[in-house]
Amino acid sequence: MTPTNILFLIIGYFLVLLLIAYFTGKNDSNIDFFKAGKQSPWYLVAFGMVGASLSGVTFISVPGWVQASELSYMQVVFGYFVGYLITAYVLLPIYYKLNVTSIYEYLERRFGWHSYKLGAVSFFISRVLGASFRLFLVAIVLQQFVFDAWKIPFEITVILSILLIWVYTFRGGIKTIVWTDTLQTLFMLIAVGLSIYFILDKLDWSFSQFIASNEFKEYNQIIFIDDFFEKKHFVKSFLGGMFITICMTGLDQDMMQKNLTCRSLKDAQKNMLSFSVVLVFVTFLFMLLGALLFIYADKFGVSIPLMDGKQKTDLLFPEIALNSNLGMGVAITFILGLIAAAYSSADSALTSLTTSFCIDFLGIEQKPEENKKRIRKTTHIGMSVVLVVVVILFKHVLDTNVIDGLLQVAGYTYGPLLGLFAFGIFTNYMVKDKYVWLVALVSVISVLILAKLPTESLNGYVIGYELLPLNGLLTFIGLWCIRDSKKENQLIIPR
């Protein structure tokens, strides 16, 4: 598939998104931008959240990770499922009870101004880095397979990508996102299904023959329980996955903003449960696709593409889909799936960053009515510029598999949020609010030091995703140390 054909396909895809944005953004109001008028059907939100949760990272990086880790990522995904249950029945009732626009408003009502700002800052850093990870992955694929052919610099590729997102979200915001996510999830699922079908056909296998093959046995181990010191041990992966979901979904304005557009708490919980079941199944399909890609590459002599002189397994899927004679059907579905996967998370990230910055930092709800829309639109532009800068920086500093890097960063940035919310929900104590920044800083520095310790000094123990719950635990202990025993929580929340 030529770069020109890919470019025309991308243009056609974005024209469809702009059409959706035209109809959903007619009102151009802040209430629609931030909350979609609280009228979103739960099943629509659930289906769209599948694509937003998977993103371009899952679409490309998870299959590329299979060679190094087999199907061990499913252990993390099983933990995700439990995390979604906790989010649905512990966190969502609080948000609906308090009728918040930004979920970090809970921290202000529970502890005070400093805790509120710490929560907002933690989310802001987390989401900027997370969204940039995802956009970076797609940008390098577009660069390698499209824009390099025209000698267009990587920086221009990034700017164009984010500009397109801004164009179709600047009016409708989350209301537009709910509908575009649905379309994007559909494209993504079609892409993975057809990719598996066409690769199996090329290998002259049925699905059952693939599962029973000796080649698949090299990749098919899911549960790892032999060595607790290893990073991918089941207990460490499962608990890490559970806390990653609680933080990256339940304590994340991006994901919760979609849930809060549902008509009621029950609808939001239905959305969360159905979405979590589908997500586990779809992620497993991506892992199977990853095994197929490496089997195909080995059989037909496809080399893992290089980036800056190093092998980049994240680029194997696009290499096979676009350059390995699988046919135009695979190439088209891959490009549509890739774009859908990337922008279903990036567009909602841009919208949630705009929402959080307007509510949590600028106090837009207290501004004069005639200024609110201007503030929102200016902030939307500012958040776009921030993403451009961070994605470009990633090209020069990132040297790991993107999904692994994303989960590692979550361990540092979401830890203070986990500790704050846990302390607020499971104790009745108030805290000396002005010291929460110090607690969070000490906690993050502690886990950073721990993560840098050589395995020899830990008797061979390899630290993995348990950094996140450990970070949260240290924050919780720190908050306990600065608790105000003379004051108790006066905020009434569901238990």
Secondary structure, DSSP 8 states (H G I E B T S, - for coil): --HHHHHHHHHHHHHHHHHHHHHHTSS--HHHHHHGGG-B-HHHHHHHHHHHHHHHIIIIIHHHHHHHHTTTHHHHHHHHHHHHHHIIIIIHHHHHHHT-SSTTHHHHHHT-HHHHHHHHHHHHHHHHHHHHHHHHHHHHHHHHHTGGGGT--HHHHHHHHHHHHHHHHTTTTHHHHHHHHHHHHHHHHHHHHHHHHHHHHHHT--HHHHHHSHHHHTT------S-TTSTT-HHHHHHHHHHHHIIIIIT-HHHHHHHTTBSSHHHHHHHHHHHHHHHHHHHHHHHHHHHHHHHHHHHHT----EETTEE-GGGHHHHHHHHSS--HHHHHHHHHHHHHHHHHHHHHHHHHHHHHIIIIIS-GGGS-HHHHHHHHHHHHHHHHHHHHHHHHHHHHH--S-HHHHHHHHHHHHSHHHHHHHHHHHH--EEE-GGGHHHHHHHHHHHHHHHHHS-GGGGTT----TTHHHHHHHHHHHHHHHTEEEEEE-------
